[in-house]
Amino acid sequence: MPEVEILGIILSIIAGGVVGLVFFGGLWLSVKSIPTAKNPAAFMLLSFVVRIAVFVAAFYSIAKWGNWV
């Protein structure tokens, strides 16, 4: 494997880890905020949609940057 490709893979793994931390951190904050939410179901649905949108955008960007898409 060329050195540039290895570097790209390592950076992609790091970026994936950061995205995972953001995703699960957002989930943790959402679950922690349920007791104080006026409408918990809507709050969790909105949280889910936002977390999935960030996840998809980030992984698409990583794949596009790595020329995997």
N, C-alpha and C positions, 0 to 999 in steps of 0.2 A: 504494500500500500504506500502511495506517496505520502510524504510528511504533511502536506497541506490537507489531505483528506482525513488523516488521523486527527489533526488539530480541529477540523470542522466537526468531526464526530464528538470529540471531547467537549467542545463548546456547546454542541447541541444537547449533550447529556446534562451539562450544567444548567442550560436554559430550561430544559425539561424539569429538572429538580426545582428550579425557582418557580416555574409555573405550577408544579404540584404543591409547593409550599403556599403559594397564593391561593390556590383552589381550596385546599383543606383548611387554611387559615380563615378564609372567607366562610367556609362551612362552620367552623368552630364559632366564629363571631355571630353567625346567624342563629345557631342553636342556642348560644348563650343569651341572645336578645329576644328569644321567643316569649319569655314570661312578661316582658314589658311592652310587647307589640300590641297595637289595637286590634289588628286582624292578622293573627299568626299564619293562617293558611296563605293569604295573599303575600305576606312578607317572605315566607319560605319559597313560594313560587317565583317571586321576583328575584330573590337571592339565587335560586337555581338557574334561572335564565341568564342572569348577569355572569355567574361563574362559568356556565357552559359557553357563553359568547366569548369571554376572555380566553378560555381554554382552546376553543377552536381557532380563534384569531392567532393566538400565540403559536400553536403547533403548525398552522398553515404557514406562518411567517418563517418558522424554523425550517420547515420542509422546503419552502421556496428558496431560502437563503442557501441551503445545502444542496440545491439542484436535485432534490428528490421528488419534486412534483413536476 
